Amino acid sequence: MDEKKSDNALENIDFEALGDLLAAESVWIGDGRTKTKIHDMELEVDNPLSVSPINPPPHVTWPEQLLPAALAVCFITTMTAINDKIGVHINELRVIVKPILGIDTDGGFKFDKMKLNVKLSIARGEKSKAEKLVEITHKYCLVSKAIKGNVKEIIEVDIKEVD
């Protein structure tokens, strides 16, 4: 009965409206620069070839930074949502995503790997539950799903148990 109820809930999702909620808009402002708006937040996004990554101007990012950031944030938000059911007592949670670039078959750059370092501080005795939580999170994280089959994810988990 619960399974049927769950299916009906999925049928009622307005995916078009959800797409509007998740949408981003970029406007070219010169050189390789854009103003990118996500909801009411605006970022300046630049081409890494036109702004040196060494001492870049403040509040400027690159598209190549936004994908790892999206993966890190998605992993955390997915993990906390799933943890509502699993119940690991999390004291601290940090996800660091380091992209590793490679050369694509066309000779251009590509994201080859994403190294995720998941750092968890949890209550003593919950390590196996926490490991399962990370495994399930990886399965359901929307950004992980989006890059699956194209970018290899390497997940390292650092769990610290505290009293």
Secondary structure, 3 states (H helix, E strand, C coil): CHHHHHHHHHHCCCHHHHHHHHCEEEEEEECCEEEEEECCEEEEECCCCCCCCCCCCCCEECHHHHHHHHHHHHHHHHHHHHHHHHCCCEEEEEEEEEEEEEECCCCCEEEEEEEEEEEEEEECCCHHHHHHHHHHHHHHCHHHHHHCCCCEEEEEEEEEEEC
